[in-house]
């Protein structure tokens, strides 16, 4: 994998943007996601199969809006 992320698919980039902004690492993936009035929430899964909930109540920036649109959160 390159350091600048050029080899990542748009889906993986979108997940990394949304989960990374909440402090989750690269081995976390989104299982389901929905937009809320002020942000987004959903269910994620670690590479070992364990699941976790996440939620952001912060105002979304343009990059997060793009990522939500890509992963089906709009």
C-alpha positions in Angstrom: 0.0 0.0 0.0 1.3 3.4 -0.9 1.8 6.0 1.9 -0.5 8.6 0.1 -3.4 6.2 -0.3 -3.5 6.3 -4.1 -4.2 2.6 -4.2 -7.3 2.6 -2.0 -10.7 2.2 -3.6 -13.1 5.2 -3.2 -15.2 3.0 -0.9 -12.3 2.3 1.5 -11.3 6.0 1.4 -14.9 7.0 2.3 -15.0 4.5 5.2 -11.6 5.8 6.4 -12.8 9.4 6.3 -15.9 8.7 8.3 -14.5 6.3 10.8 -11.1 8.0 11.1 -12.8 11.3 12.0 -14.2 9.4 15.0 -10.8 7.9 16.0 -11.3 4.4 14.6 -8.3 2.7 12.9 -7.8 1.5 9.4 -8.9 -2.1 10.2 -12.4 -0.9 11.0 -15.1 -1.1 8.3 -18.7 0.2 8.0 -21.5 -2.4 8.2 -24.4 0.1 8.1 -24.6 3.9 8.3 -27.3 6.5 8.3 -27.3 10.3 8.3 -28.8 12.1 11.3 -29.9 15.7 11.7 -26.4 16.8 12.6 -24.1 14.0 11.5 -24.2 10.2 11.1 -24.3 7.0 13.0 -24.0 3.3 12.3 -22.5 0.0 13.0 -18.9 -1.0 12.2 -16.8 -4.1 12.3 -13.2 -4.7 13.2 -11.1 -7.1 11.1 -11.4 -9.7 13.8 -15.2 -9.7 13.3 -16.2 -7.8 16.5 -18.8 -5.1 16.0 -19.0 -1.6 17.4 -21.4 1.4 17.2 -20.3 4.8 16.1 -21.9 8.3 16.0 -20.9 11.8 15.0 -23.0 14.7 16.0 -20.6 17.3 14.5 -21.6 19.4 11.5 -20.5 17.6 8.3 -17.8 19.1 6.1 -17.7 18.6 2.3 -15.4 15.6 2.5 -17.7 13.8 5.0 -20.7 14.6 2.8 -18.9 13.0 -0.2 -18.0 9.9 1.9 -21.6 9.5 3.2 -22.9 9.7 -0.3 -20.5 7.1 -1.5 -21.2 4.6 1.3 -25.0 5.1 1.1 -25.6 7.4 4.0 -27.7 10.0 2.1 
